[in-house]
Amino acid sequence: MTEARQVSLPPQLGRLVALLGPPSGAPLDTDSAARLRDISDASPGLATALCDLLAAHNGGRGFEGALTLLPLDGKADPEIRAANRAWQEAYGPLSQAMTAFGFGGLGDLCVLTRDGVGWFDPETGETELVGATLEQWANDLLDDYDMRTGHSLVRAWQVENGRLLPGEVLRAERPFVLGGAYDPANLRRTPIGQSLTSGARLARALAGRPDGTTLSWPLPDKPED
């Protein structure tokens, strides 16, 4: 029998884990670091830190469904390896050299990069780094969890429409980057994979265009080959 992986988290990650619901994946064993490194293009130190986080709490949801930590567990849905395959397939070069390990209630991805930890905007394909370590990322999130996770919007939407299910996010019917309102009336319940597919079309359309570019919405259907 493989030995369970034992870890001790730094303070801010410990605070964050305490705010999550039950783990969505099975306990990790001592071979988990190697499995995670197989999908991660981040620095070895960040990949090991993520493995420690998942060993302490292998996935879960918090902030009333506005934050999901993806588990490393092939039986879970969503799961970190499957989610990264879907993200990279949808975004192509825009997702290179990054590993998604969670997502906020409005579909922004929590990501490791070779330079640090941050958030990936699914509408623009841009990444905002908020720290060099997962501990700094957790500190930034806890300092303003409403802005990072969309908690107040997610909560308001759920009051009227019911709880989000695991793997679901709220996608803006008119994208925020195109002037869509930060209002529950502009939000639609969407599986994270479908949200990323839709966001990737917009991100590719905006790629290389100057700030302030306007696009017609909805985007025209992709022409058939």
N, C-alpha and C positions, 0 to 999 in steps of 0.2 A: 504494500500500500504506500502511495506517495505521501510524503510528509507535507502538512499544511504550511503555507508560508506565513511567518510571523513578522509583523512590522510595528513600528511606533511612528506616528505621524507628527509633523511639526504643528505648532499651535493653531494657525489659521485653517489648515486642512482638517485638523481635528474638529474645529468649530463647524466647518462646513459639513463634514460627515455626520455630525450630531443632528443636523437639520434635515437630513435625508430620511426618506422612508426605508422600509426593509430592503436589503440587497436584492437585486433582480437576477443575479447570477449565483452559481454555486461557489463555495470557498475555493480560493486559488491554491495550487500546490507549488512546490519549489521549482517546477519546470516552467512556470507561467512567464517568467521574464524572457526566456528564449522565444516563446510563442509570440509574445508582444513585439519583440524586436524584429520578428519576421515581417510585420506590417508597418513598422514605424521608420520614417526617414528622419526623425528628430535625432538630436544628439543622444549618445548612449546614456548619459546622465539623466536626461529628461525621460527617456523611455523607462529607465529603472525607477525613477520617482513616480511615474504613472503606474507602474506595476505595484509599487508599494501602496499607492492610494487604493487601487482595486483589490489588493490583498486585504486591506483594512475594511473595505466596503465595496464589494464587487457589483457596481451599478446601483441605480436607484433613482428616485424622483424626489424633488423637494420644492419648496416655495409654491405649494398648491398646484403642482404640475407645470410650473414655469421653468424648471431646470431638470434635465435628465443627464445622469452620468451613465455612459454606456458600459455594460459589463463585458468581460472576456469570458464568454460561455457560449459554445455553439448551440445550446438548446434554448437560449434566451432570444427574445425578439422585442425591440431591436438589439443588435449585438455589435460590438466594436468592429470586428473584421468585416462583417457583411455591410455595415454602414459605411465604412471607408471604401469598399469596392463600389458601392452605389454612388458615393460622392465623387470619387475619382473618374468613374465612367461618365458622369453627368458633366463635370467641369473640366476634364482633361488637363491641359497645362496650368489652368488657374488653381488647381489643387496640388500641384507638384511639391514634393519635399515637405509635406505636412501630414499630420495624423489627427483626425478628429476623435475626441474622447467624450463628447457630450454635446448637448444643444439646449438653447433657451426656448422659451415658450413661443417666440416669434420666428423660430427657425435658424437663428444665428448659431454657428458651430463653435464649440470650444476646441481649440487646436494647439498642438505642439508643432513647432517649426525647428529649423536648425539654429535659430537665433533666440528663441524664447517661446513664451506661451501667450495666447491671445484669443481673439474672436474673429471668425470669418463671416463676412456679410454675404448672405446668399443672393442678394439682389445685384450687388456690384462686383462680387468676386474679390473684394479687397479684404486684407487682413490687418487688424489693429493689434499690435503687440502691447501687452500691459505689464510684462515682467519677464525676467530671465529664468524664473523658476515657477513651479506649480504653487509653492507657498505664496509667492508674490501675486500670482493670478487669483488665488483664493482670497487674499487680502483685498484686492481690487474689487472682486465680486461682492464680498461681504460689506464693503464700504458703501456700495450703491447697487444693491441687488435688484432694485426696481428697474433701473436703467439697463443693467446687463441682461436681465432675464425677461423683461416685459411683464413683471409680476402684476402690476395694477391693472393693465389691460387684459391680461389673461384672466385674472380674478373677475373683473367686471363682465367679461364675455361669458364665463362659466356660470355666473349668477343667473343669466338669462337663458343659457343654452345647455347647461349640464356640463359635467366634468369631461375634460379631455381624457382619452384613453391612452395607455402606454404606447409610445411611438407616434403620437399625434402632436402637431403644432398648429398654431394659428397663422395662416398665410394671408397677407394683405391682398384683397381682391384688386385694388389699384395699388401698385407697389409704392412704398414710402418714397423711394428714390425718384419716382415720377410725380410726386405731390400727393400721394395717397394719404388719407387722414389717419392719425393715430387714434382711432375710435373703434369700439367694438363692432359697429355696423359695417366697417370695412374689412372685417376679419372672417375667415372661413376655416373650419376644421379640416385639416389635411394631414395624411400620413407623411412622416418626415421624408421618405423617399420621393413621393410625388411633389412635395414642396421643393426639394432640391432640383428635380428635373425641370420644374417650371422656372425656378430661380436661375438655373444655368442658361436657359434660353435668353433671359434678360441680361445676365452678366456678359454673355458672349456678344450680344447686340451693343452693349455699352463699351466693351473693351476697346481701348485706343481712341475713344472719342473724348473731346475736351469737356471739362466740367460745365454744366449748364445745358448740355445737349438735351434736346427734346425728342421723344419717340412717340409714335402713335401707339395707343394701347386699347385693346389687346394687340400684341404683335401679330402680324399676318401669319397664317399657317405656313409651315416650311414647305417650299415647293417640292414636288415629287421629282425624283431622279429620272 
